Amino acid sequence: MHGRIRTWGPGALVLLPTVLLLGYFVYGLIAWTFNTSLTDKHSARPVPTNHVGFENYVNLFGEDRFLNSLKNLGVLTVAFIVGTLLFGLLWALLLEKGVTGEGVFRSVFLFPMAISMIASGVVWGWLLNPSQGDDARGLNRLFDIIGLNFLENPWWTAGNRWTTMASIALPAVWQLSGYIMALFLAGFRGIPDELREAARVDGASEFKLYRYVLFPQLSPIALSALIILGHMSLKLFDLIYAITGPNQFRTEVPSVYMWNTLLRSDMAKSAAIAIVLLAVVAVLVIPYVAYTVRQESEE
């Protein structure tokens, strides 16, 4: 018994502060938020609160504004994931083939990641200025100067849900594509050259080499990228807030709605929105974690 304590005791003491802090500031606050979401605390006044069960959740899913924010989030997530994966893979393919000054291109593609979302949102808010014609600004002004007037559009201020949220996803795609490029490029560089040579010896064309040999090797990386981008899209707040402001029904997502609700001191409702977002993230992340653990145990 004493031998076991001497074996794992020092390690447990080292981990204890981290475990305590994680338990309180992560899981403890999640529990507090969930408990708040089950109450009738809808104001900042120091009045007694009562537990009302899942009434706040029922009211949320019966509310048009919240359902609209969920639809916006779904469209934003699809546009963000598809755009980021496509551009990230494209850039990785270009660099994987070997280009002069690869280090410079890698730095250029990764540079947007060094910019905060709020700063990116301020800049892109100006670039996506909806003014057109003689009053055009940002990208619309650029299109006017180079004679591509047909590309001018009102961006996120008009059109259907898909065009509106795709405009909002554009800055996020620009900012995260470099990260996905780095993941795919690392995957390409990790494939043994012998595998490529064997495929070429068997007569595989360049297209078939990538389609049947290289791309299947990148499946774990693509899955990881999908999970990372999925949960990042669910948490997008500062970028949207900086571009469109807090009160845009057309572009509102649950995180922005939660902030607006919290500003009205509706603690219970904002806590319920936070728990719904947490549940959606868990649906994405937990199966991936279970899959990863199972794969590692099999190896």
Secondary structure, DSSP 4 states (H G I P E B T S, - for coil): -HHHHHHHHHHHHHHHHHHHHHIIIIIIHHHHHHHHHTB---SSS-----B-TTHHHHHHHT-HHHHHHHHHHHHHHHHHHHHHHHHHHHHHHHHHT--TTHHHHHHHHHGGGGS-HHHHHHHHHHHT----GGG--HHHHHHHHTT-GGG---GGGSS-HHHHHHHHHHHHHHHHHHHHHHHHHHHHHTS-HHHHHHHHHTT--HHHIIIIIIHHHTHHHHHHHHHHHHHHHHT--HHHHHHH-S--TTT--HHHHHHHHHHTT-HHHHHHHHHHHHHHHHHHHHHHHHHHHHHHHH-
